[in-house]
Amino acid sequence: MILRNRLDTLLAGGTMILCICVGVRTPVVLSLPAAKATKVLSINDTARLRFKSERGVQLLEEGPATGTLPGSVRARLTVGSTVSVGFTIYVRGGTISGQGYAKLNPGRGAYASFSGSLKVSHGGGKYAHASGSGGLFGTLNRENDNATVQVVGRLHL
C-alpha cells in the first residue's frame, strides 16, 4: 500500500515514473517531461457596444473593450426573455471567442438589464488554446439597441 501511494504521488507530479520489475533487483527510473503549466488570468473587462445591424431577432454590435484585455469586441445578441451572446474579442496578439447566456430583466424605461454566465470556447494567435468561464452582466438601451457589457471571470491560456 505504501508503494502504491508513492507511485500515485510520482504519477500525479508528472515528472518521474519508478518501474519495479519482477526478478530485477535495481529499480529503473524513467524521466518524463513535466506538463506545461497553464497560465490563468483573472478577467474584468467592460465593452461599450454600438448597434451595427439586425438580422431577424439577432443584433450585431461592435465596440471597444477596456480592462484586463483591452481591444475591440464583435457580438451577436439574441434578445427575448433571455439574452444569448456569441462574441469575439480582438486583442493584441490574437482573438478570444465564446458564448454567453443571461436572464433578461426588462425593467422600466429605456434600459433592460441582464446577468448570466459565459464560456470561452476557443481563440486565435497567442490565445489559440484559450478556455474559461465567468459572469456576464450588462444593460441594453431599448431606444438605440446599444449595450454595455461587463465580464468577470478566469481565462486559461
C-alpha positions in Angstrom: 0.0 0.0 0.0 2.8 2.4 0.8 4.4 1.7 -2.6 1.1 2.3 -4.4 0.8 5.7 -2.6 4.3 6.7 -3.6 3.6 5.6 -7.2 0.4 7.6 -7.3 2.3 10.6 -5.9 5.0 10.3 -8.6 2.5 9.9 -11.3 0.5 12.9 -10.1 3.7 15.0 -10.3 4.2 14.1 -13.9 8.0 14.1 -13.7 9.1 10.5 -13.0 7.8 7.0 -13.0 9.5 4.3 -10.9 9.4 0.9 -12.5 9.9 -2.2 -10.4 10.0 -5.4 -12.4 9.8 -9.0 -11.0 13.3 -10.5 -10.9 15.1 -7.2 -11.2 16.9 -6.0 -8.1 17.7 -2.5 -9.2 14.8 -0.1 -9.8 14.6 1.6 -13.2 13.8 5.3 -13.3 12.3 6.9 -16.4 12.2 10.7 -16.7 9.2 12.2 -18.4 8.8 15.9 -19.4 6.8 17.9 -16.9 3.4 19.1 -18.0 3.3 22.6 -19.2 1.8 24.9 -16.6 -1.4 26.6 -17.6 -1.5 30.4 -17.2 -4.7 31.7 -15.7 -5.8 35.3 -16.0 -8.4 37.0 -13.8 -10.5 39.0 -16.2 -12.6 42.1 -15.6 -13.5 43.8 -18.8 -16.2 46.2 -19.9 -17.4 46.7 -23.5 -19.4 49.6 -24.8 -21.2 48.1 -27.8 -22.9 50.1 -30.6 -25.7 48.6 -32.7 -24.5 47.9 -36.3 -27.2 45.8 -37.9 -30.1 43.5 -37.3 -30.7 40.0 -38.8 -34.1 38.8 -37.7 -34.0 38.8 -33.9 -30.2 38.9 -33.8 -28.4 42.2 -33.2 -24.8 42.7 -34.4 -22.9 45.0 -32.1 -19.3 46.3 -32.0 -17.3 48.5 -29.8 -14.2 49.0 -27.6 -13.4 46.8 -24.5 -11.4 48.1 -21.6 -9.9 46.3 -18.6 -7.7 43.3 -18.3 -7.7 42.6 -22.0 -8.4 45.8 -23.9 -9.3 45.6 -27.5 -12.4 45.6 -29.7 -15.5 43.3 -29.5 -17.9 42.0 -32.1 -21.0 40.4 -30.5 -24.2 38.8 -31.8 -27.1 39.3 -29.3 -30.4 37.4 -29.5 -32.8 39.1 -27.1 -36.0 37.6 -25.8 -36.9 36.5 -22.3 -33.2 35.6 -22.2 -30.1 37.0 -23.8 -27.9 34.8 -25.9 -24.5 36.3 -26.9 -21.9 35.0 -29.3 -18.7 37.1 -29.1 -15.2 37.6 -30.4 -12.7 39.9 -28.7 -9.9 41.2 -30.9 -6.9 41.8 -28.6 -3.2 42.4 -29.1 -1.8 39.1 -30.4 -5.0 37.2 -31.2 -8.7 36.7 -30.7 -10.9 35.1 -28.0 -14.3 33.7 -28.8 -17.2 32.1 -26.9 -20.9 32.1 -25.9 -22.9 33.6 -23.1 -26.4 33.2 -21.7 -28.2 35.6 -19.4 -31.6 36.2 -17.9 -33.2 39.5 -19.0 -34.7 41.9 -16.5 -36.9 44.1 -18.7 -37.0 46.9 -16.1 -38.8 50.1 -16.9 -38.0 52.9 -19.2 -35.3 52.8 -21.9 -33.0 50.2 -20.2 -33.2 46.5 -19.7 -30.5 44.7 -17.7 -29.2 41.1 -17.9 -27.0 38.8 -15.9 -25.7 35.3 -16.5 -22.6 33.4 -17.5 -20.3 32.8 -20.4 -17.8 30.3 -21.7 -14.7 30.9 -23.8 -14.5 28.1 -26.3 -11.5 29.0 -28.5 -9.2 31.7 -29.7 -6.6 32.5 -32.3 -3.0 33.7 -32.3 -1.4 33.5 -28.9 -4.8 32.7 -27.5 -5.3 29.7 -29.7 -5.8 27.3 -26.7 -7.9 29.8 -24.6 -10.7 28.5 -22.4 -12.5 29.9 -19.5 -15.7 31.0 -17.9 -17.2 33.8 -15.9 -20.1 36.1 -15.2 -21.8 38.2 -17.8 -23.6 41.4 -16.8 -25.0 44.3 -18.8 -27.6 46.8 -19.9 -29.4 47.2 -23.2 -30.8 50.5 -24.4 -34.1 49.8 -26.0 -34.1 53.1 -27.9 -31.0 52.5 -29.9 -30.1 48.9 -29.1 -26.6 49.8 -27.8 -25.3 47.7 -24.9 -22.8 47.9 -22.1 -21.4 44.5 -21.1 -19.2 43.6 -18.2 -17.3 40.2 -18.0 -15.7 38.9 -14.8 -14.0 35.5 -14.8 -11.0 33.4 -15.4 -9.2 32.8 -18.7 -6.9 29.7 -19.1 -4.2 30.1 -21.7 
